[in-house]
Amino acid sequence: MRASGILMHISSLPSEYGIGSFGKEAYTFIDFLQISGQQFWQVLPLGPAEGNSPYQPVCCFGGNYYFIDPDILAAKGLLTGRELPEAKFESDRVNYSHIRQSKKKLFWKAFERFAQNFPDDFENFCAHNSYWLEDFAAFSALRDKFGHGWRMWPRDLAFHETETIKNFCLENEKTVNFYKFLQYEFSSQWHELKNYANTKGIKIIGDMPIYPSDDGSDIWARSQLFDINSDLSLKSVAGVPPDAFSREGQLWGNPVYNWPAHRQDGYSWWKNRVDHAMDMYDAVRLDHFRGFESYWSIPAAAPTARQGNWKQGPGKDLFRRIFTSDSDFKIIAEDLGIITPQVRQLLKATGFPGMKVLQFAFNPRGNSDYLPHNIGENSVVYTGTHDNPTINRWWERQSPEHKKFFLDYGAWEDDKNIPDKMITLAFISRAKLAVVPMQDWLGLGEEGIMNIPSTIEGNWEWRMEKEVLTDRLTQRIKGKTELYGRRPWQNNNDK
């Protein structure tokens, strides 16, 4: 199989509500992908996020209500045309603080109507997802009452005392059901969209963050699975050592796992998480794959990631137990960063394709594994990821020596349209899948950057303009896809 796809998060879609959603523009984008000859749409994590980053999930199983489309709720009779403008506003960047308030307020109105007669499929959804939904809905309602920072809640609640939580949920049943409603509606709209994509020949690649947020329902409800003290304080946190992105390393602050506890119960939490992802996506990018072999553990009180040290992860044992031989679930291993022989051995043992990012390839002083001629078939090649600058911005930062090497490598006589040249190198490689961020197809510069690692302000805010999905762009993408044998009919030999 040779295929290609586009990386763009739901939040970046156009909409009238300040952030992309599962509404009409998502369906339009799927049509665009099909006409352009693409077979995959890769998105970033869809979970409820702490702050703006989708890699800080408050729940590893839930969905982010930002992406619920108000127009679909109106079509179901849960909102009126007069109410919709309350959440509408023009913004060329995602304004998360505004969205949190405007959409939540609107969705409460939808829930008031929904709660007049709970449908059977809502009850079925709650029962089927009870292993995570009960805790997450209770956690969300508790946040509304006691604020963020679950360790500061009354002791019985902070320590997840079953009877106390049960009584709270009975006393606050309406609020708890509201949060269940949000998850039900998220799931309903998402699966409708995914099913539409699949009928159009488009598969969805999801993204599974390796760690949850510290201020989230997973660690609150199952603290024994994380590296914490008896008073619930963290012993250590996650991150990565100093690297090309940061001289101080990256101090993520997420709780790290108590892997012996996971091993003791047969990795049931991970099994549930993978099964849930299998239901949501056609394939999954497994974030920070090297952390499953060994991970950077930083003392909770450390000021930077420099004070961390490597600790052994679960390795093959985890994957042997949660992925059966007859599983058809597709995994992409995010094997970037400091990759040791042990990590390579683990990747080989799983058989998962790894990631090759072309922005890391063009060092004239070394024969990089990321150079197109070194990329093996069992790989997914990217021009860049959400953590990289756009190709145009990357090019601006390159030294004359690096630029010369890049141009010589492609036998190009000029430096015009560098993004198109980089896309060509991705498509011509042997990698079975080539993925290009939408920003690179559009030739954007600094304004198209999604995230700058180790920074806080201005990330995850990029939005695509509605008018850019032109016939000219469609034909350009389709032409390059066909030229390098990445169209579906070319793989099926059905010409």
C-alpha positions in Angstrom: 0.0 0.0 0.0 1.1 3.5 -0.8 -1.1 6.2 0.5 -1.1 9.8 1.7 -3.1 12.0 4.1 -3.4 15.4 5.6 -2.8 16.4 9.2 -5.2 19.0 10.5 -6.9 19.2 13.9 -10.6 19.6 14.3 -10.0 23.0 16.0 -8.5 24.4 12.9 -11.6 23.9 10.7 -13.6 27.0 9.8 -16.8 27.6 11.7 -19.0 30.4 13.0 -18.3 29.5 16.6 -14.7 30.4 16.9 -13.4 26.8 16.7 -13.8 23.9 14.4 -16.4 21.3 15.1 -18.0 18.1 13.9 -20.4 20.2 11.8 -20.7 21.0 8.1 -17.2 22.2 7.5 -15.8 18.9 8.8 -17.9 17.1 6.2 -16.7 19.6 3.5 -13.1 18.8 4.4 -13.7 15.1 4.1 -15.2 15.7 0.6 -12.0 17.8 -0.2 -9.8 14.9 1.0 -11.6 12.4 -1.2 -11.5 14.6 -4.3 -7.8 15.3 -3.7 -7.0 11.6 -3.7 -6.2 11.3 0.0 -6.9 8.2 2.1 -6.2 9.5 5.6 -7.1 12.4 7.8 -4.9 12.7 10.9 -6.2 14.7 13.9 -4.7 15.7 17.2 -6.1 14.3 20.5 -9.9 14.9 20.9 -10.0 14.5 24.7 -11.2 17.1 27.2 -8.1 19.2 27.7 -6.5 21.0 30.6 -5.8 24.5 29.2 -5.4 24.7 25.4 -3.1 21.7 24.8 -4.8 18.6 23.5 -1.9 16.7 25.0 -3.1 17.4 28.6 -6.2 15.3 28.7 -8.4 15.6 31.8 -9.8 12.2 30.9 -8.1 9.7 28.6 -11.5 8.3 27.5 -13.7 11.4 27.1 -14.2 13.9 24.4 -13.8 17.7 24.3 -17.2 19.4 24.2 -15.6 22.3 22.2 -16.1 20.1 19.1 -19.8 19.5 19.5 -21.6 21.4 16.8 -24.4 23.7 17.9 -26.1 23.5 14.5 -26.5 19.7 14.8 -28.1 20.2 18.2 -30.5 22.7 16.7 -31.4 20.2 13.9 -32.3 17.8 16.7 -34.6 20.4 18.3 -32.3 20.9 21.3 -31.5 24.5 20.4 -33.4 27.3 18.7 -32.3 29.6 16.0 -32.5 32.5 18.4 -30.1 30.8 20.8 -27.3 29.9 18.3 -25.9 33.5 17.9 -25.0 33.4 21.7 -22.0 31.2 20.8 -21.1 32.7 17.4 -18.2 35.1 17.0 -15.6 35.9 14.3 -12.1 35.0 15.1 -9.1 34.1 12.9 -7.5 32.4 16.0 -9.1 30.0 18.5 -10.0 32.0 21.6 -10.3 29.1 24.1 -11.4 31.2 27.1 -14.3 32.6 25.2 -15.3 29.2 23.8 -15.3 27.5 27.3 -17.9 29.9 28.5 -20.0 30.5 25.4 -20.4 26.9 24.4 -20.9 25.5 27.8 -23.7 28.0 28.5 -25.4 27.1 25.2 -25.1 23.4 25.8 -26.8 23.7 29.2 -29.8 25.0 27.3 -29.7 22.0 25.0 -29.4 19.7 28.0 -32.5 21.2 29.6 -34.5 20.0 26.6 -32.7 16.7 26.3 -33.3 15.9 29.9 -37.1 16.1 29.5 -37.0 12.6 28.1 -33.7 10.7 28.1 -33.7 8.4 25.0 -32.8 4.7 25.3 -29.6 5.1 23.4 -28.4 7.7 26.0 -29.0 5.1 28.8 -27.2 2.5 26.7 -24.3 4.8 26.1 -23.9 5.5 29.8 -24.0 1.8 30.6 -21.5 0.8 27.9 -19.0 3.5 29.0 -19.6 3.4 32.8 -16.1 2.2 33.5 -14.8 5.7 32.8 -17.9 7.9 32.4 -19.2 7.6 35.9 -15.9 8.9 37.4 -15.4 11.6 34.7 -19.0 13.0 35.1 -18.6 13.0 38.9 -15.2 14.6 38.6 -16.5 17.4 36.3 -19.4 18.1 38.7 -17.1 18.2 41.6 -14.9 20.7 39.8 -17.9 22.9 39.3 -18.6 22.9 43.0 -15.1 22.8 44.6 -12.9 24.2 41.8 -9.9 22.8 40.0 -7.2 21.0 42.0 -8.9 17.9 43.2 -6.3 17.4 46.0 -7.9 20.5 47.7 -11.4 19.0 47.8 -12.8 17.6 51.0 -10.7 14.7 52.1 -13.3 11.9 51.4 -13.8 13.3 47.9 -10.1 13.8 47.2 -9.4 10.2 48.2 -12.2 8.9 46.0 -14.3 7.4 48.8 -17.1 5.5 47.0 -20.0 6.3 49.3 -19.2 10.0 49.6 -19.0 10.3 45.8 -22.2 8.3 45.4 -24.0 10.7 47.7 -22.6 13.7 46.0 -23.8 12.4 42.6 -27.3 11.8 44.0 -27.4 15.3 45.4 -26.1 16.8 42.1 -27.7 14.4 39.7 -28.6 17.1 37.1 -25.0 18.4 36.8 -23.6 14.9 36.6 -26.1 14.0 33.9 -25.2 17.2 32.0 -21.6 16.0 31.7 -22.8 12.6 30.6 -24.9 14.3 28.0 -21.9 16.2 26.6 -20.0 12.9 26.2 -23.0 11.3 24.6 -23.4 14.1 22.1 -19.7 14.2 21.4 -19.7 10.5 20.7 -22.8 10.7 18.5 -21.6 13.5 16.4 -18.0 12.1 16.1 -19.1 8.7 15.0 -21.5 10.2 12.4 -18.6 12.1 11.0 -16.2 9.1 11.1 -18.8 6.9 9.4 -19.2 9.6 6.6 -15.4 9.7 6.2 -15.2 5.9 5.9 -18.0 5.9 3.2 -15.8 8.3 1.3 -12.8 6.1 1.5 -11.1 8.3 4.2 -9.7 6.7 7.3 -9.2 8.7 10.5 -5.9 8.6 12.3 -6.3 9.6 16.0 -3.7 10.5 18.5 -3.2 9.0 22.0 -1.3 11.1 24.5 0.9 8.9 26.7 0.1 10.7 29.9 -3.1 12.3 31.3 -3.3 15.6 33.1 -2.4 15.7 36.8 -5.6 17.6 37.5 -7.8 14.9 35.8 -10.2 12.1 36.5 -7.8 9.3 35.6 -5.4 9.9 38.5 -8.2 11.0 40.8 -10.2 7.8 40.3 -7.2 5.4 40.0 -4.4 6.9 41.9 -2.8 3.5 42.6 -1.8 3.4 38.9 0.4 6.5 39.2 3.6 7.3 41.0 2.2 9.3 43.9 2.7 9.5 47.7 0.2 8.3 50.3 -1.0 11.9 50.7 -1.8 11.9 46.9 1.1 14.3 46.1 3.2 13.4 43.1 6.5 11.7 43.6 7.7 12.3 40.0 6.4 13.9 36.8 7.0 13.3 33.1 9.1 15.2 30.6 12.0 14.8 28.3 15.7 15.6 28.8 17.5 18.5 27.1 17.2 18.1 23.3 17.0 20.1 20.1 13.7 21.7 21.2 14.9 22.9 24.6 18.2 23.2 26.4 16.5 22.7 29.7 14.5 19.8 28.5 10.7 19.7 28.7 9.0 19.6 32.1 5.5 18.4 31.1 4.3 18.0 34.7 2.1 15.0 33.9 2.0 12.1 36.5 4.1 9.1 35.4 2.7 5.6 35.8 3.2 3.0 38.5 4.0 0.3 36.0 4.3 -2.6 38.5 0.6 -1.8 39.5 -0.4 -1.9 35.8 1.4 -5.1 35.3 -0.1 -6.7 38.4 -3.7 -6.3 37.1 -2.9 -7.3 33.5 -2.8 -3.7 32.1 -6.6 -3.6 32.3 -6.6 0.3 32.2 -4.5 0.3 29.1 -6.6 -2.5 27.5 -9.7 -0.4 28.1 -8.0 2.7 26.7 -6.9 0.9 23.5 -10.3 -0.7 23.0 -11.9 2.8 23.3 -9.4 4.2 20.8 -10.2 1.3 18.4 -13.8 2.3 18.5 -13.0 6.0 17.8 -10.4 5.8 15.1 -9.2 3.7 12.2 -5.6 4.1 13.3 -3.8 5.7 16.2 -0.6 7.6 16.6 0.9 6.4 19.9 2.4 9.4 21.5 6.0 9.2 23.0 6.5 5.6 22.1 10.0 5.6 23.5 8.4 6.2 27.0 7.2 2.6 26.9 10.7 1.3 26.7 12.2 3.8 29.2 10.9 7.2 30.4 12.3 10.4 31.8 11.2 10.7 35.4 11.7 14.0 37.1 11.3 14.7 40.8 8.0 16.5 41.4 9.8 19.5 43.1 12.5 19.8 40.4 12.7 23.3 38.7 13.6 21.9 35.3 13.7 18.6 33.4 17.5 18.5 33.8 17.1 16.9 37.2 15.3 13.8 35.8 16.6 10.3 35.1 15.7 7.3 32.9 13.5 4.6 34.3 12.5 1.3 32.8 9.0 1.2 31.1 6.8 -1.9 30.5 8.4 -2.7 27.1 7.2 -5.7 25.1 5.1 -7.0 28.1 2.5 -4.2 27.7 2.1 -4.7 23.9 2.0 -8.5 24.1 -0.9 -8.3 26.5 -3.0 -5.6 25.0 -2.5 -6.3 21.3 -3.6 -9.7 20.2 -2.2 -11.4 17.1 -5.6 -11.2 15.3 -6.0 -7.5 16.1 -6.4 -5.4 12.9 -5.9 -2.1 14.8 -3.3 0.1 13.2 -0.7 1.9 15.3 1.8 4.5 14.3 4.6 4.8 16.8 5.8 8.3 17.6 9.4 7.3 17.9 11.0 10.7 17.8 13.5 12.1 20.3 16.4 10.2 21.9 16.1 6.8 20.3 18.3 4.0 21.7 19.0 0.5 20.4 16.5 -0.7 23.0 13.7 1.5 21.6 14.5 0.3 18.1 14.3 -3.3 19.2 10.9 -2.6 20.9 9.6 -1.0 17.7 10.8 -3.9 15.6 9.2 -6.4 18.0 5.8 -4.6 17.8 5.9 -4.3 14.0 4.5 -0.7 14.3 5.6 1.8 11.6 7.7 4.6 13.0 7.6 8.3 12.1 10.1 10.0 9.8 10.1 13.8 9.9 11.8 15.4 6.9 12.7 18.6 8.7 15.2 16.6 10.7 16.8 15.1 7.6 19.0 17.7 5.9 22.1 18.0 8.0 25.0 18.0 5.5 27.3 16.5 8.1 25.5 13.2 8.6 23.6 10.6 6.7 20.3 11.0 8.6 17.8 8.1 8.9 15.2 10.7 7.9 16.6 11.3 4.4 14.1 10.0 1.9 16.4 7.4 0.4 16.9 5.9 3.9 13.2 5.7 4.8 11.9 2.1 4.9 8.5 1.0 3.7 7.2 0.4 7.2 7.2 4.1 8.0 5.0 7.1 8.0 6.8 10.1 6.6 5.9 13.7 7.5 7.1 17.0 6.2 6.5 18.2 9.8 4.3 17.6 12.8 2.3 19.8 15.2 5.5 20.5 17.1 7.4 21.7 14.1 7.4 25.0 12.3 5.8 25.1 8.9 8.2 24.3 6.1 8.4 28.0 5.0 9.3 29.0 8.6 11.8 26.0 8.8 13.5 27.2 5.6 13.9 30.7 7.0 15.9 29.3 9.9 18.3 27.1 7.9 21.9 28.0 7.5 23.3 28.5 3.9 25.1 25.1 4.3 21.8 23.3 5.1 19.9 25.1 2.4 22.6 24.1 -0.2 22.4 20.5 0.9 18.6 20.4 0.6 18.7 21.9 -2.9 21.5 19.6 -4.0 19.6 16.6 -2.7 16.6 17.3 -4.8 18.7 18.6 -7.8 16.7 21.8 -7.7 18.1 25.0 -9.2 16.2 27.5 -7.2 14.6 27.9 -3.7 11.1 28.7 -4.9 8.1 27.0 -3.3 10.1 25.0 -0.7 7.0 23.4 0.8 6.1 21.8 -2.5 9.7 20.5 -2.9 9.5 19.0 0.6 6.1 17.4 -0.1 7.6 15.9 -3.3 10.4 14.3 -1.2 7.8 12.8 1.2 5.7 11.4 -1.6 8.6 10.0 -3.5 9.9 8.1 -0.5 9.2 4.4 0.1 7.2 5.0 3.2 3.8 3.4 2.9 2.1 6.6 4.2 3.0 10.2 3.6 1.3 12.8 5.8 1.4 16.6 5.2 0.2 19.2 7.6 -2.5 21.4 5.9 -0.3 24.4 6.6 2.4 23.1 4.3 0.0 22.5 1.4 -1.1 26.1 1.9 2.5 27.3 2.0 2.0 29.2 5.3 4.8 30.7 7.3 5.0 31.6 11.0 1.3 32.3 11.2 0.6 28.6 10.6 2.6 27.2 13.5 0.4 25.0 15.7 2.7 24.6 18.7 6.1 25.7 19.9 7.3 23.2 22.5 8.3 24.5 25.9 6.2 27.6 25.4 2.7 28.5 26.6 1.2 31.5 24.8 -0.2 31.4 21.3 -0.2 27.6 20.8 -3.0 25.4 19.3 -4.8 28.5 17.9 -4.3 28.2 14.1 -7.4 28.2 12.0 -7.8 27.5 8.3 -9.8 30.0 6.2 -12.8 28.6 4.5 -11.9 30.1 1.1 -8.6 28.2 0.7 -10.1 24.8 -0.3 -10.1 25.8 -4.0 -10.3 23.6 -7.1 -6.7 24.6 -7.9 -5.5 23.3 -4.6 -7.5 20.1 -5.0 -6.0 19.4 -8.5 -2.5 20.2 -7.2 -2.8 17.7 -4.4 -4.5 15.1 -6.6 -1.8 15.5 -9.3 1.1 15.0 -6.9 -0.7 12.0 -5.3 -1.2 10.3 -8.6 2.3 11.1 -9.9 3.9 9.3 -7.0 1.5 6.3 -6.9 -0.4 7.2 -3.7 -4.0 7.1 -5.0 -6.3 4.3 -3.9 -7.0 3.0 -7.4 -3.2 2.8 -8.1 -2.8 0.5 -5.0 -5.7 -1.7 -6.1 -4.4 -2.0 -9.7 -7.9 -1.0 -10.8 -7.2 1.5 -13.5 
